[in-house]
């Protein structure tokens, strides 16, 4: 799961396996595989980096975190 912030600044955890796509218009909009959309403060690049870091941690839990 990755930690994101809503437009209002509230933090929440999202199961990144449920992400269908991420669009950037005025806000960043995450569309989930079920069709639900979420508007977040995080940029598409930040979300991508968080997903990559999470997947690396899951695939190799014994590797030391660099951040």
ABEGO torsion letter per residue (X at the ends): XBBBBBAAGBBBBBBAAABABBBBBABBBBBBAAGBBBBBABBAAAAAAAAAAAAAAAABAABBBAX
